Amino acid sequence: MPCPKGNPTSCISIEKEKFAESNCAILLDSSGPFASCHSIVNPKFYHEECKKYTCSCEKSQDCLCTILGNYVKACAEKETYLVGWRTGLCEQSCPSGLVFKYNVKACNSSCRSLSERDRSCDVEDIPVDGCTCPDGTYQNNEGNCVQKSQCDCYINDEVVQPDKVIHIDDNTCVCQEGVLLCQTPIDLTLQNCSGGAEYVDCSDPKAQRRSDKTCTTWNIPSFDILPCKRGCYCPVGMVRNSKGKCVFPDDCPCSFGEQEYDQGSVTSVGCNECTCIKGSWNCTQNECQTTCHIYGEGHIRTFDGQSYSFDGLCQYSFLEDYCGQENGTFRILTESVPCCEDGLTCSRKIIVAFKDQNIVLQDGKVTTVKTTENKECELSENAYSVHTVGLYLILKLQNGMSLIWDKNTRMSVVLDPQWQGKVCGLCGNNNGDLKDDFTTRYSSVATGALEFGNSWKTSQECSDTVTQSFPCDSNPYCKAWAVRKCEIIRDSTFTDCHSKVDPNAYYDACIEEACTCDMEGKYQGFCTAVAMYAEACSAAGVCISWRKPNLCPVYCDYYNAPGECSWHYEPCGTVTAKTCKDRVIGQKFSAVLEGCYAKCPENAPYLDENTMKCVSLSECSCFYNDIIPAGGVIEDNCGRTCYCIAGELECSGESLHFTQIDLGKMR
């Protein structure tokens, strides 16, 4: 036997059922407030819905009024408006200052509608019942009903209080009765557009707000549909440039480092050239050299851009290509040499183990120590060469690697692209990803600089560095002095560089280096730190001349003989004179370095890098464990007699080509 069909509605109580039956019947009353709409909208459906929801509703009276209101709205949609139906159970009270009406419409009911066309009038809304301002009053910006004389005014979303006088450019205006009255009509003032813009008055009811995009934002999508706002806008399809002129997007300039470049402009980014084409950069895709450096109290920046500090007491592998393998071709080892005072690192000993020799950079000199015996007096042809460039020595190896040394604590290693991902050590792995730069000797990724640095010790007999102490730790009273001095990195001196090279890491390192105020003049940490940032700026194409007679001065006149003026300081220079070794004009190095540069006269056109003097070719000196003057005679390690002739050593009738400080050519 099938179950009987249940009643779809069930009342919560008998009282609610009686309430619903008696009060919902007003919908069908032929003499009631809804009767005038019966022929337009059939009330039977609403009557059934009224009984169902009112009977089952917790607040029966609220549900009753809601259903009755739904019928009223359905009638209004058919342009039949009912009034008086809320009397009794559905009466509504209004806040102070507002009155209840059955036919409320938003159109032209606010003070804003007096200043500008009311967008709500464009919507074909249905009058509703509710609280509104009394006739003859308007709602102001604060939601209060006021007389027309007390209405505020509006211009471009700005509110002007009643009777207030304002100035728009050279035009004086006053707010009266919701309207800005101006000496020159405001519409004429706004229509005075410049830069090729056109005036939009929003007279079209369907007009939407124009978006006045710029060269930097034109390709950003906009999803907002906002009311029209009158004013000056670039014609459709055009954007504003930084000068306020309307241009086509293809004519926009390019931006780089907070600077603008016109169409066709070319700028360098590393080893690549970028050309501004139609507002975008088009760059060459050359593989560039990468650089790692260390300076001061162990401040290191890896090839991939990771900055950290580590200054242990041992010898460490700064860079190598062994990386856990037996076969490798070089190692660069570094060891801090402390001062007698406070244990500060005042210099750094560097050993380059390459082929069968160790090239040692220490005490401002370059020396070579053979690591294997070779019975034959032969040369490693072009093993390496050493050059003086500005304040620095550049050691160029034949394997695509260069070292830049300031003869104190600062050293940079520059690698050709062929070394990408093939090296390891304190400089990281040069794979373009700084997240794994702390890869240890054991191929795990360290959690911090101490663990990483200790893993690259060359001898396990030397103890691990457990804690690191920097000058600010032992000289806290110097910190205020250091902060003041190092502010040069972040102030106007380097403003042009800030957008291209982040100064913060260099600033923090500078403070650590400068916390030696009682050793100023003896310890060069501050000058080295600032010079490192200046060099990073130079590499980014921004040359900063920051040194002064009272701030880390460089005295190039030391190299000038009395009455001569061949040597000059340059903040971003390279060797342009012929040298005794190269004998060509403008030996170009990849690094642009600061320092003293010679402009040799015609009667002495060659720069002798051993003596740092301009000489004739016949006066060029040689180098073999020491400087050999032109015409000098020595005996080499093989017992041969060698003569220095025009910068070359000639031994036993053979030309060995020992030129300048080219120690790497001697076995």
FILUM-696225 format. One record per residue (C-alpha): y, x, z. Coordinates in steps of 0.05 Angstrom, whole numbers, plus 5000, padded with zeros to 4 digits. Each point is the difference from the previous one (the first is absolute). Layout:
N
<v Y, u X, w Z>
...
//
This chain:
667
<v 5000, u 5000, w 5000>
<v 5066, u 5033, w 4979>
<v 5054, u 5012, w 5050>
<v 5058, u 4951, w 4999>
<v 5064, u 5026, w 4968>
<v 5049, u 5023, w 5053>
<v 5074, u 4982, w 5005>
<v 5041, u 5058, w 4970>
<v 5053, u 4990, w 5054>
<v 4991, u 4992, w 5073>
<v 5054, u 4988, w 5051>
<v 5008, u 5043, w 5061>
<v 5011, u 4938, w 5043>
<v 5007, u 4925, w 4995>
<v 5073, u 5007, w 5019>
<v 5013, u 5047, w 4940>
<v 4963, u 4952, w 4954>
<v 5044, u 4943, w 5022>
<v 5063, u 5044, w 4993>
<v 4980, u 5019, w 4929>
<v 4984, u 4928, w 4979>
<v 5065, u 4971, w 5025>
<v 5049, u 5055, w 4979>
<v 4971, u 5018, w 4932>
<v 5005, u 4927, w 4979>
<v 5075, u 5010, w 4990>
<v 4983, u 5033, w 4934>
<v 4974, u 4933, w 4973>
<v 5053, u 4956, w 5031>
<v 5035, u 4964, w 4942>
<v 5064, u 4993, w 5041>
<v 4997, u 5069, w 5031>
<v 5039, u 5063, w 4983>
<v 4948, u 5022, w 4948>
<v 4997, u 4934, w 4962>
<v 5050, u 5021, w 4946>
<v 4952, u 5054, w 4976>
<v 4936, u 4959, w 4999>
<v 5006, u 4985, w 4926>
<v 5014, u 5074, w 4985>
<v 4948, u 5035, w 5044>
<v 4939, u 4961, w 5025>
<v 5000, u 5006, w 5076>
<v 4925, u 4984, w 5010>
<v 4977, u 5073, w 4994>
<v 5052, u 5023, w 5049>
<v 4982, u 4943, w 5047>
<v 4927, u 5023, w 5002>
<v 5020, u 5072, w 5009>
<v 5048, u 4979, w 5055>
<v 4945, u 4965, w 5040>
<v 4950, u 5056, w 4990>
<v 5045, u 5058, w 5022>
<v 5039, u 4963, w 5053>
<v 4936, u 4975, w 5032>
<v 4968, u 5070, w 5003>
<v 5064, u 5039, w 5015>
<v 5013, u 5028, w 5070>
<v 5074, u 4983, w 4993>
<v 4995, u 4933, w 4966>
<v 5075, u 4987, w 4996>
<v 5014, u 5067, w 4963>
<v 4944, u 4986, w 4951>
<v 5025, u 4929, w 4988>
<v 5070, u 5025, w 4982>
<v 4972, u 5054, w 4955>
<v 4960, u 4951, w 4958>
<v 5059, u 4951, w 4996>
<v 5043, u 5059, w 4978>
<v 4950, u 5017, w 4945>
<v 5007, u 4929, w 4973>
<v 5076, u 5006, w 5002>
<v 4996, u 5066, w 4961>
<v 4954, u 4969, w 4948>
<v 5051, u 4944, w 4990>
<v 5058, u 5050, w 4995>
<v 4964, u 5036, w 4944>
<v 5002, u 4934, w 4963>
<v 5075, u 4996, w 5015>
<v 4992, u 4946, w 5053>
<v 5033, u 5021, w 5064>
<v 4980, u 4966, w 5066>
<v 5045, u 4999, w 5062>
<v 4994, u 4972, w 5070>
<v 4925, u 5012, w 5006>
<v 5005, u 5049, w 5058>
<v 5030, u 4948, w 5047>
<v 4955, u 4994, w 5060>
<v 4941, u 5047, w 5005>
<v 5024, u 5052, w 4949>
<v 5072, u 5010, w 5020>
<v 5025, u 5072, w 4996>
<v 5055, u 5033, w 5041>
<v 5045, u 5055, w 4973>
<v 5031, u 5061, w 5032>
<v 5073, u 4997, w 5020>
<v 5047, u 4997, w 4941>
<v 4948, u 4974, w 4951>
<v 4985, u 4928, w 4980>
<v 4937, u 4966, w 4975>
<v 4998, u 4975, w 4928>
<v 4946, u 4971, w 4955>
<v 5025, u 5032, w 4935>
<v 5015, u 5073, w 5016>
<v 5008, u 5048, w 4942>
<v 5016, u 5075, w 5005>
<v 5046, u 5001, w 4939>
<v 5073, u 5017, w 5016>
<v 4992, u 4991, w 5075>
<v 5018, u 5071, w 5021>
<v 5063, u 5041, w 5003>
<v 4968, u 5049, w 4951>
<v 4998, u 4944, w 4947>
<v 5076, u 5000, w 5002>
<v 5003, u 5075, w 4982>
<v 4947, u 5002, w 4947>
<v 4955, u 4955, w 4961>
<v 4946, u 4972, w 5046>
<v 4932, u 5020, w 4973>
<v 4967, u 4943, w 5038>
<v 5035, u 4951, w 4954>
<v 4958, u 5029, w 4942>
<v 4937, u 4973, w 5034>
<v 4983, u 4927, w 4989>
<v 4983, u 4987, w 5072>
<v 4983, u 4933, w 5031>
<v 5045, u 4974, w 5055>
<v 4966, u 5005, w 5067>
<v 5015, u 4973, w 5069>
<v 5024, u 5049, w 5053>
<v 5059, u 5031, w 5037>
<v 5061, u 5021, w 4961>
<v 5074, u 5011, w 5008>
<v 5045, u 4939, w 5006>
<v 5036, u 4977, w 4937>
<v 5060, u 5044, w 4984>
<v 4972, u 5062, w 5035>
<v 4962, u 5061, w 4976>
<v 4950, u 5048, w 5030>
<v 5028, u 5070, w 5009>
<v 4965, u 5068, w 5002>
<v 4981, u 4990, w 5073>
<v 4969, u 4932, w 4988>
<v 5056, u 4959, w 5032>
<v 5034, u 4939, w 4968>
<v 5073, u 5013, w 4989>
<v 5059, u 4968, w 4964>
<v 5016, u 5027, w 4932>
<v 5061, u 5036, w 5027>
<v 4953, u 5040, w 5047>
<v 4951, u 5021, w 4946>
<v 4985, u 5073, w 4989>
<v 4999, u 5031, w 4930>
<v 4948, u 5040, w 4962>
<v 5005, u 5055, w 4949>
<v 4940, u 5040, w 4977>
<v 4960, u 4981, w 5062>
<v 5056, u 5021, w 5046>
<v 5030, u 4950, w 5049>
<v 5075, u 4994, w 5009>
<v 5026, u 4962, w 5060>
<v 5050, u 4943, w 4989>
<v 5073, u 5021, w 4992>
<v 4980, u 5074, w 4997>
<v 5037, u 5044, w 4950>
<v 4958, u 5051, w 4962>
<v 5013, u 5050, w 4944>
<v 4955, u 5006, w 4940>
<v 5022, u 5063, w 4964>
<v 5075, u 4987, w 4991>
<v 4992, u 4924, w 5006>
<v 5020, u 4964, w 5065>
<v 4961, u 4937, w 5017>
<v 4998, u 4950, w 5057>
<v 4944, u 4953, w 5021>
<v 5024, u 4927, w 5001>
<v 4955, u 4938, w 5001>
<v 4939, u 5040, w 4979>
<v 5035, u 5030, w 4939>
<v 5028, u 5070, w 4990>
<v 5070, u 4994, w 4974>
<v 5024, u 5064, w 4968>
<v 5063, u 5026, w 4967>
<v 4958, u 5012, w 4938>
<v 4944, u 4949, w 4991>
<v 4937, u 5031, w 5029>
<v 4959, u 4986, w 4937>
<v 5048, u 5041, w 4959>
<v 4996, u 5057, w 5050>
<v 4924, u 5000, w 4999>
<v 4999, u 4998, w 4925>
<v 5035, u 5067, w 4996>
<v 4935, u 5038, w 4988>
<v 4997, u 5074, w 4985>
<v 4950, u 5049, w 4971>
<v 4977, u 4952, w 4946>
<v 4978, u 4946, w 5048>
<v 5008, u 4925, w 4986>
<v 5021, u 4944, w 5046>
<v 4948, u 4947, w 5020>
<v 5031, u 4936, w 5028>
<v 4935, u 4962, w 5015>
<v 5026, u 4938, w 4964>
<v 4932, u 4987, w 4970>
<v 4961, u 4958, w 5051>
<v 4936, u 5036, w 4982>
<v 5031, u 5070, w 5006>
<v 4963, u 5047, w 5047>
<v 5029, u 5061, w 5035>
<v 5009, u 5060, w 4955>
<v 4971, u 5065, w 5025>
<v 5048, u 5058, w 4989>
<v 4950, u 5056, w 4995>
<v 5015, u 5075, w 4998>
<v 4971, u 5059, w 4963>
<v 4958, u 5016, w 5062>
<v 4974, u 4928, w 5012>
<v 4996, u 4968, w 4931>
<v 4924, u 5006, w 4994>
<v 4986, u 4972, w 5069>
<v 4975, u 4928, w 4992>
<v 5037, u 4944, w 5035>
<v 4963, u 4938, w 5024>
<v 5056, u 4963, w 5035>
<v 5030, u 4938, w 4967>
<v 5068, u 4993, w 5032>
<v 5058, u 4953, w 4988>
<v 5052, u 5023, w 4951>
<v 5056, u 5043, w 5029>
<v 5063, u 5006, w 4959>
<v 5027, u 5069, w 4985>
<v 4997, u 5059, w 4952>
<v 4933, u 5020, w 4972>
<v 4976, u 5046, w 4946>
<v 4978, u 4963, w 4936>
<v 4926, u 4982, w 4998>
<v 4960, u 5062, w 4982>
<v 5051, u 5049, w 5029>
<v 5005, u 5035, w 5067>
<v 5054, u 5036, w 5039>
<v 5001, u 5075, w 5004>
<v 5027, u 5039, w 5060>
<v 5071, u 4995, w 4972>
<v 4998, u 4924, w 4998>
<v 4995, u 4995, w 4925>
<v 4951, u 4954, w 4965>
<v 4951, u 5039, w 4956>
<v 4933, u 4987, w 4968>
<v 4941, u 5027, w 5042>
<v 4984, u 5052, w 4946>
<v 5070, u 5029, w 5010>
<v 4992, u 5009, w 5075>
<v 5005, u 5070, w 5029>
<v 4941, u 5033, w 5035>
<v 5001, u 5016, w 5075>
<v 4973, u 5061, w 5034>
<v 5018, u 5027, w 5069>
<v 5054, u 4946, w 5009>
<v 5034, u 5024, w 4937>
<v 5008, u 4966, w 4933>
<v 4984, u 5031, w 4932>
<v 5024, u 4972, w 4933>
<v 4956, u 4986, w 4941>
<v 4972, u 5064, w 4971>
<v 5013, u 5041, w 5063>
<v 4947, u 5051, w 5017>
<v 4983, u 5024, w 5070>
<v 4945, u 5045, w 5027>
<v 4948, u 4979, w 5051>
<v 4958, u 5060, w 5017>
<v 4976, u 5030, w 4935>
<v 5009, u 4935, w 4962>
<v 5060, u 4974, w 4962>
<v 5018, u 4926, w 5005>
<v 5043, u 4964, w 4949>
<v 5037, u 4935, w 5013>
<v 4978, u 4950, w 4948>
<v 5020, u 4926, w 5004>
<v 5011, u 5003, w 5075>
<v 4934, u 5034, w 5016>
<v 4978, u 5072, w 5007>
<v 4953, u 5028, w 4948>
<v 4971, u 5065, w 5027>
<v 4956, u 5055, w 4973>
<v 4932, u 5006, w 5033>
<v 4995, u 5075, w 5012>
<v 4957, u 5025, w 5056>
<v 5047, u 5037, w 5048>
<v 4994, u 5058, w 5047>
<v 4991, u 4983, w 5074>
<v 5029, u 5036, w 5060>
<v 4979, u 5011, w 5072>
<v 5044, u 5035, w 5051>
<v 5002, u 5025, w 5071>
<v 5060, u 5023, w 5039>
<v 5026, u 5012, w 5071>
<v 4955, u 4979, w 5057>
<v 4944, u 4977, w 4954>
<v 5033, u 4943, w 4963>
<v 4955, u 4986, w 4941>
<v 5007, u 4952, w 4941>
<v 4936, u 4994, w 4959>
<v 4994, u 4996, w 4924>
<v 4991, u 4924, w 5007>
<v 5061, u 4991, w 5045>
<v 4970, u 4997, w 5070>
<v 5048, u 5031, w 5051>
<v 4973, u 5027, w 5066>
<v 5010, u 5057, w 5050>
<v 4947, u 5051, w 5021>
<v 5014, u 5070, w 5024>
<v 4938, u 5031, w 5031>
<v 4990, u 5071, w 5025>
<v 4945, u 5019, w 4951>
<v 4995, u 5017, w 4927>
<v 4989, u 4938, w 4957>
<v 4980, u 4984, w 4928>
<v 5064, u 4973, w 4971>
<v 4968, u 4988, w 4931>
<v 4934, u 5019, w 4967>
<v 4952, u 4976, w 4946>
<v 4935, u 5015, w 5037>
<v 5001, u 4932, w 5036>
<v 4930, u 5004, w 5029>
<v 4971, u 5036, w 4940>
<v 4978, u 5073, w 4995>
<v 5037, u 5014, w 4936>
<v 5075, u 5001, w 5001>
<v 5055, u 5042, w 4969>
<v 5056, u 5004, w 5052>
<v 5023, u 4988, w 5071>
<v 5070, u 4997, w 5028>
<v 5000, u 5015, w 5075>
<v 5059, u 4990, w 5047>
<v 5013, u 5025, w 5070>
<v 5062, u 4988, w 5043>
<v 5035, u 5062, w 5027>
<v 5036, u 4980, w 5065>
<v 5066, u 5029, w 5025>
<v 5001, u 5036, w 5066>
<v 5042, u 4944, w 5029>
<v 4969, u 4933, w 5015>
<v 4943, u 5010, w 4952>
<v 5039, u 4971, w 4941>
<v 4973, u 5011, w 4930>
<v 5052, u 5046, w 4970>
<v 4958, u 5022, w 4940>
<v 4934, u 4986, w 4967>
<v 4947, u 5048, w 4974>
<v 4968, u 4977, w 4935>
<v 4939, u 5029, w 4967>
<v 4979, u 4982, w 4929>
<v 4928, u 5018, w 4989>
<v 4994, u 5003, w 4924>
<v 4949, u 5037, w 4958>
<v 4983, u 5066, w 5036>
<v 5065, u 5007, w 5038>
<v 5040, u 4971, w 5057>
<v 5074, u 4990, w 4985>
<v 5037, u 5001, w 5066>
<v 5069, u 4969, w 5010>
<v 5030, u 5024, w 5066>
<v 5064, u 5028, w 5028>
<v 5037, u 4984, w 4936>
<v 4953, u 5043, w 4958>
<v 4941, u 4992, w 4953>
<v 4942, u 5048, w 5006>
<v 4930, u 5002, w 4969>
<v 4935, u 5020, w 5033>
<v 4937, u 5009, w 4958>
<v 4939, u 4965, w 5029>
<v 4947, u 5033, w 4956>
<v 4991, u 5071, w 4974>
<v 5010, u 5011, w 4926>
<v 4983, u 5069, w 4973>
<v 5038, u 4988, w 4935>
<v 5075, u 5004, w 4999>
<v 5009, u 4935, w 4962>
<v 5047, u 4942, w 5010>
<v 4990, u 4926, w 5011>
<v 5043, u 4984, w 4941>
<v 5055, u 4950, w 5020>
<v 4966, u 4984, w 5066>
<v 5067, u 4980, w 5030>
<v 5074, u 5017, w 4998>
<v 5056, u 4997, w 5051>
<v 5071, u 4980, w 4986>
<v 5064, u 4995, w 5041>
<v 5033, u 4933, w 4988>
<v 5061, u 4984, w 5043>
<v 4981, u 5005, w 5073>
<v 4926, u 4999, w 4984>
<v 4942, u 5040, w 4974>
<v 4955, u 4965, w 4950>
<v 4928, u 5023, w 4994>
<v 4970, u 4976, w 4935>
<v 4925, u 5002, w 4993>
<v 4965, u 4997, w 4933>
<v 4959, u 4939, w 5022>
<v 5057, u 4950, w 4995>
<v 5026, u 5009, w 5071>
<v 5066, u 5024, w 5028>
<v 5023, u 5017, w 5071>
<v 5073, u 4994, w 5020>
<v 5016, u 5040, w 5063>
<v 5066, u 5007, w 5038>
<v 4975, u 5063, w 5034>
<v 5000, u 4963, w 5067>
<v 4964, u 4935, w 5019>
<v 5006, u 4960, w 4937>
<v 4948, u 5000, w 4945>
<v 4986, u 4952, w 4942>
<v 4939, u 4999, w 4955>
<v 5010, u 4970, w 4931>
<v 4937, u 4980, w 4961>
<v 4992, u 4985, w 4926>
<v 4968, u 4932, w 4983>
<v 4932, u 5033, w 4989>
<v 4991, u 5006, w 5076>
<v 5003, u 4926, w 5014>
<v 4945, u 4981, w 5049>
<v 4971, u 5070, w 5000>
<v 5031, u 5031, w 5063>
<v 4998, u 4991, w 5075>
<v 5030, u 5027, w 5064>
<v 5063, u 4985, w 5040>
<v 5033, u 4978, w 4935>
<v 4950, u 4943, w 4990>
<v 4958, u 4987, w 4938>
<v 5053, u 4987, w 4947>
<v 4966, u 4937, w 4974>
<v 5061, u 4954, w 5000>
<v 4976, u 4960, w 5061>
<v 5032, u 5020, w 5066>
<v 4952, u 4955, w 5040>
<v 4946, u 5054, w 4998>
<v 5046, u 5061, w 5006>
<v 4972, u 5014, w 5069>
<v 4931, u 5017, w 4971>
<v 4972, u 5056, w 5044>
<v 4960, u 5061, w 4981>
<v 4938, u 4958, w 5015>
<v 5020, u 4945, w 4950>
<v 5015, u 4948, w 5053>
<v 5069, u 4968, w 5007>
<v 5035, u 5020, w 5065>
<v 5037, u 4950, w 5042>
<v 5059, u 5046, w 5014>
<v 5035, u 5065, w 4984>
<v 4967, u 5040, w 5057>
<v 4929, u 4984, w 4980>
<v 5017, u 5012, w 4927>
<v 5036, u 5066, w 5011>
<v 4948, u 5029, w 5047>
<v 4946, u 4987, w 4948>
<v 5033, u 5050, w 4952>
<v 4997, u 5060, w 5047>
<v 4972, u 5062, w 4966>
<v 4967, u 5024, w 5064>
<v 4962, u 4959, w 5051>
<v 5014, u 5054, w 5053>
<v 5072, u 4976, w 5002>
<v 5008, u 4940, w 5047>
<v 5019, u 4932, w 4975>
<v 5072, u 4977, w 5009>
<v 4996, u 4945, w 5053>
<v 5074, u 4981, w 5006>
<v 5060, u 5018, w 4959>
<v 5067, u 5022, w 5028>
<v 5063, u 4998, w 4959>
<v 5069, u 5028, w 5016>
<v 5025, u 4932, w 5026>
<v 4944, u 4999, w 5051>
<v 5021, u 5066, w 5032>
<v 5074, u 4992, w 4987>
<v 5015, u 4926, w 5013>
<v 5072, u 5017, w 5018>
<v 5010, u 5020, w 4927>
<v 4979, u 4934, w 4970>
<v 5070, u 4968, w 5000>
<v 5026, u 5062, w 4965>
<v 4942, u 4998, w 4950>
<v 5011, u 4926, w 4984>
<v 5074, u 5013, w 4987>
<v 4985, u 5061, w 4955>
<v 4944, u 4966, w 4960>
<v 5041, u 4939, w 4986>
<v 5024, u 5037, w 4938>
<v 4934, u 4979, w 4967>
<v 5018, u 4927, w 5009>
<v 5075, u 5002, w 4992>
<v 5045, u 4999, w 4938>
<v 4982, u 5072, w 4981>
<v 4934, u 4977, w 4972>
<v 5019, u 4928, w 4982>
<v 4983, u 5009, w 4926>
<v 4929, u 5021, w 5019>
<v 4982, u 4948, w 5052>
<v 4977, u 4948, w 4949>
<v 4954, u 5051, w 4965>
<v 4972, u 5039, w 5059>
<v 4989, u 4966, w 5067>
<v 5037, u 5044, w 5051>
<v 4965, u 4975, w 5063>
<v 4941, u 5048, w 5001>
<v 5046, u 5059, w 4987>
<v 5049, u 4976, w 5053>
<v 4945, u 4994, w 5053>
<v 4975, u 5070, w 4982>
<v 5070, u 5027, w 5003>
<v 5011, u 4975, w 5071>
<v 4936, u 5035, w 5022>
<v 5022, u 5064, w 4966>
<v 5072, u 4997, w 5026>
<v 4981, u 4993, w 5074>
<v 5013, u 5074, w 5009>
<v 5075, u 4998, w 5013>
<v 4996, u 5062, w 5045>
<v 4971, u 5040, w 4941>
<v 5049, u 4978, w 4946>
<v 5010, u 5057, w 4952>
<v 4933, u 5032, w 5016>
<v 4954, u 4942, w 4985>
<v 5010, u 4969, w 4931>
<v 4961, u 4935, w 5011>
<v 5060, u 4954, w 4990>
<v 5023, u 5033, w 4935>
<v 4928, u 5001, w 4973>
<v 4991, u 4925, w 5015>
<v 5065, u 4980, w 4965>
<v 4984, u 5047, w 4942>
<v 4932, u 4966, w 4991>
<v 5034, u 4932, w 4992>
<v 5051, u 5029, w 4952>
<v 4943, u 5029, w 4958>
<v 4963, u 4933, w 5000>
<v 5065, u 4969, w 4974>
<v 5006, u 5053, w 4946>
<v 4929, u 4986, w 4977>
<v 5020, u 4926, w 4994>
<v 5059, u 5019, w 4956>
<v 5055, u 4998, w 5054>
<v 5034, u 5067, w 5013>
<v 5035, u 5003, w 5068>
<v 5046, u 5057, w 5019>
<v 4996, u 4996, w 5076>
<v 5009, u 5071, w 5026>
<v 5068, u 5021, w 5028>
<v 5028, u 5064, w 5030>
<v 4986, u 4972, w 5069>
<v 4935, u 4964, w 4982>
<v 4940, u 5041, w 4979>
<v 5041, u 5045, w 4955>
<v 4970, u 5043, w 4944>
<v 5039, u 5064, w 4984>
<v 4986, u 5021, w 4928>
<v 5056, u 5051, w 5000>
<v 4951, u 5047, w 5036>
<v 4969, u 5015, w 4932>
<v 5066, u 5014, w 4966>
<v 5021, u 5073, w 4994>
<v 5073, u 5015, w 5018>
<v 5045, u 4969, w 4948>
<v 4943, u 4960, w 4968>
<v 4989, u 4925, w 5000>
<v 4932, u 4990, w 4967>
<v 4966, u 4961, w 5055>
<v 5016, u 4927, w 5017>
<v 4969, u 4946, w 5043>
<v 4971, u 4939, w 4965>
<v 4972, u 4939, w 5038>
<v 4951, u 4984, w 4943>
<v 4988, u 5059, w 4956>
<v 4948, u 5041, w 4962>
<v 4999, u 5070, w 4971>
<v 5041, u 5002, w 4936>
<v 5009, u 5076, w 4994>
<v 4952, u 5044, w 4962>
<v 4955, u 5037, w 5049>
<v 4969, u 5069, w 4995>
<v 4932, u 4966, w 4997>
<v 5012, u 4941, w 4954>
<v 5054, u 5029, w 4956>
<v 5017, u 4931, w 4974>
<v 5059, u 4956, w 5018>
<v 4990, u 4943, w 5048>
<v 4932, u 5009, w 5031>
<v 4988, u 4927, w 5020>
<v 4960, u 4982, w 5062>
<v 4977, u 4929, w 5016>
<v 5038, u 5000, w 5066>
<v 5076, u 4996, w 5003>
<v 5018, u 5040, w 5061>
<v 5064, u 5016, w 5038>
<v 5023, u 5071, w 5011>
<v 5036, u 5060, w 4969>
<v 4997, u 5008, w 4925>
<v 5026, u 5056, w 4957>
<v 5041, u 4996, w 4936>
<v 4988, u 5069, w 4973>
<v 5054, u 5033, w 4956>
<v 4986, u 5024, w 4930>
<v 4998, u 5073, w 5020>
<v 4946, u 4985, w 5053>
<v 4964, u 4938, w 4973>
<v 4934, u 5006, w 5038>
<v 4988, u 4975, w 5071>
<v 4957, u 5048, w 5039>
<v 4963, u 4955, w 5049>
<v 4979, u 5061, w 5042>
<v 5071, u 5023, w 5015>
<v 5036, u 4933, w 4985>
<v 5049, u 5036, w 4955>
<v 5022, u 4992, w 4928>
<v 4978, u 5061, w 4961>
<v 4988, u 5026, w 4930>
<v 4928, u 5001, w 4976>
<v 4993, u 5075, w 5012>
<v 5022, u 4989, w 5072>
<v 4945, u 4949, w 5016>
<v 4957, u 5019, w 5060>
<v 4925, u 4990, w 5010>
<v 4958, u 4978, w 5060>
<v 4935, u 5031, w 5024>
<v 4992, u 4989, w 5075>
<v 5074, u 5016, w 5003>
<v 5061, u 5002, w 4955>
<v 4998, u 5056, w 4949>
<v 5068, u 5017, w 4970>
<v 5008, u 5009, w 4925>
<v 4971, u 5068, w 4981>
<v 4961, u 5005, w 5065>
<v 4930, u 5031, w 5002>
<v 4941, u 4979, w 5044>
<v 4926, u 5010, w 5005>
<v 4959, u 4936, w 4997>
<v 4936, u 4984, w 5039>
<v 4959, u 5031, w 4944>
<v 5036, u 5066, w 5005>
<v 5038, u 4991, w 4935>
<v 5073, u 5020, w 4992>
<v 5044, u 4941, w 4983>
<v 5072, u 4998, w 4976>
<v 5049, u 4941, w 5006>
<v 5030, u 4990, w 4931>
<v 5044, u 4940, w 4985>
<v 4968, u 4958, w 5055>
<v 4928, u 5018, w 4981>
<v 4951, u 5050, w 5031>
<v 4967, u 5045, w 4949>
<v 4940, u 5037, w 5028>
<v 4962, u 5057, w 4965>
<v 5024, u 4976, w 4933>
<v 4983, u 4926, w 5013>
<v 5052, u 4945, w 5010>
<v 4978, u 4962, w 5062>
<v 5058, u 4952, w 4997>
<v 5015, u 5000, w 5075>
<v 5067, u 4965, w 4997>
<v 5045, u 4977, w 5056>
<v 4961, u 4979, w 5062>
<v 4939, u 4982, w 4959>
<v 4948, u 5023, w 5050>
<v 4946, u 4955, w 4971>
<v 4990, u 5043, w 4939>
<v 4973, u 5060, w 5040>
<v 4927, u 5003, w 5018>
//
